[in-house]
Amino acid sequence: QARLVESGGGLVQPGGSLRLSCAASGISTSNYVMGWYRQAPGKQRDMVATITSGGSTNYDDSVKGRFTISRDNAENTAYLQMNGLKPEDTAVYYCNAFGRVTRRNVWGQGTQVTVSS
């Protein structure tokens, strides 16, 4: 059974950094586009960043230059390095795997990121 488990969230002061990890099991991430999404209270879930199996990346404009998405297919893991965090980055962050061929869509359970002084 496909499963994604996020870790690395927490409370950080403005300007700080966090690194989120997404460990996959039951799938081979090399066949999936990996992505990070976030959902703030009362808002819809939005794309933060995605990365293809070939390493092509896409970012929301609000995080360009501050966040970096990466992946390690050998470890079946994706990462999101977040620098220069702002209070408006506060949200639950979800990992996503989307199958290029199967069109299968897998979500993690989410990890809370809170940016506050």
Helices and strands as residue ranges (DSSP letters): E 3-7, E 10-12, E 18-25, G 29-31, E 32-39, E 46-51, E 57-59, G 61-63, E 67-72, G 73-75, E 77-82, G 87-89, E 91-99, E 105-107, E 111-115
